[in-house]
Amino acid sequence: MISQVNPQFIAWVEQCCNQKVASTSLIQELWSGYGACFRACFGETKQAVVVKCAKPEARSTHPRGWHTKVSHARKCASFAIERDFYLNLQPLSNNHCFIPRCIATDSDGDNTLLVMEDLMHYGFSATASSLSVEHAQTVLKWLAAFHACFFQTNSDYVWRQGTYWHLATRQEELNVMADSPLKRKAAEIDEKLRNANYQTLVHGDAKVANFCFSENFARCAAIDFQYVGHGVGIKDVAYFLGSAINEAEQSRYRESLLTVYFNELERHLYAVKDIKSLSCRDIANVVQEWRALYPFACADFHRFLAGWSPSHWKINKELCAQTHIALSTLSAL
């Protein structure tokens, strides 16, 4: 674990922004040692920014032993996707799904530099590794606003299929799975999600760590858009709930939390229905379709975990129960 910011990263920021950096503080290394996120303060303007510097060739280790040519290429592509999202799509977001602005960006081959607004400037100073059921609603409301904002958006700037675990890019993990109904039905589950009538842009990695909160956790903003892309919004919701609250709370509060999300989604879709050319029936159908896909979204993520890390703590009774619902539904068709 490094404790200081790489001087080469600082020099790159200064060159890109044409300002002298007065101070820095490391936030964290990127996954697999592919770079770093850090705060920087410019000397002349005193402006504080957050920098994400990806340098994939700097180190090539993976905490679970999955460093392959395929995973490396996927990771490199994700940094370019994130840069394009910030440049071209972030300006379309709104305060209901707050995303920091990109101040400057640069690239050199697979190396990517993003200089963004510091969310602390807007009061998003709190972070968490897990959430209470009440505070989880804050993120669900953000997700609903984001999915409504980018509903039916078709963009070449993002992944054709969002989320970091989708089947097309996780064949290695599928191949090492033990034989099971989930493995045999993986393609059908993926097809069910891909062929849904209503699509939006999904964040693609909507875990608790990728949200910053106001001090009272009433508001939040999102970061880390490396796996943003097309998909059904319920995939973000299923993944988030699995990361945010414990197994008992997932089982007990699942339906009420889904209701919070869908009520907010409906409200935001009504707000943009004329812009998106949506009818009241369309909005009702979105809610009906995505709610029915919740078990499939859970099963899709379960499939990834079962190959990537079969002893992972997220493979719990709740995830298995939702997977069983999905598999039973397919068997009944």
C-alpha positions, 0 to 999 in steps of 0.5 A: 500500500502506497502512502504518497502520490506518485510524483509523475501523477502530480506532474501530469496534473500540472501539465494538463491543468497548467497550474502548480499543485501545492498539496496532495493527499492520497485517497486510494490506489485503483483496483489491481494497482492500476493507478491512484485517486488523490486530492490535489490543491492548486497553489494559485487558485486554491482550487481543490480537485479529485484526480483519478490517474490510471496507468495500467502498465504500472503494476499488474497484480490482482487480489484474486488471481484474475490478471489475464489479457482479457481482464487487462484489456477490459480494465484499460477500456473501462478507463477510456469509457469513464473519460468519455462518459464524463466528457459527453454524458455527465453534463446531461445529469441533474441535481437529483443524480449528482455527478462531479464535473470533469475539469480536465482530462488527458490520455496517453495510450492506455494511461488516462487522467481525470481531474474532477470537482471535489464533492466535498465542495458540495457537502458530500463529505461522508463515505461508508462501507455499509448503510442502514436501511434508511440511508440505503434509500438515499442511494436508491433515489439517486439510482432512480433519478439517474435511470430516468435521466438517461432512460432510452439513451443510446450512446457510443460513449459507454459500454454496449452492455453496462456492469462489470460482470456481464456475461459477454466479458466474463467467459473465463469465470463462467468456464471455471464454474462447477456444473449447476443449473445456474451455469447451464442457464447463464446465457438465458438469464443474460438474454432475458436482461439484454432483451428487456423492452425498456433500457437505460444507462446503468452505473455498472458498479453501484456499490456503497463505496462509489457514493459520497454522502452529505453529513446526515446521509440525506443526499448522495453523489456518485463516482467511478463510472468505468462500467457505465453502459446500456442495461436495465436499471434493476441490475444496479438496484440488485447489485447495490442492495447486495453491497449495502445492507446485511443478509437479514435486512435484504430479506426483510426489507427487500420489497419496501426498498424496491417500492422506494426505488420504483416510486422514485423512478415513476416520479422522475419518468413522469417528469421527463415523459414528454421529453422521452416521448413516454405515455403513462402506460409506458411508465407503468410497463417499465415498473412492471418489467423491471420489477419482474427482472429483479430475480434475474438481475440477482442471478446474473450477479450470482453467476459471476461470483460463483466463477470469480470467487465461489466463497464470496460473502455476498453469496448468501441465502437471499441471493440464492433465493432470488436465483432460485426464483429466476431459474424456476421462472425459466423452467416454467416457460 
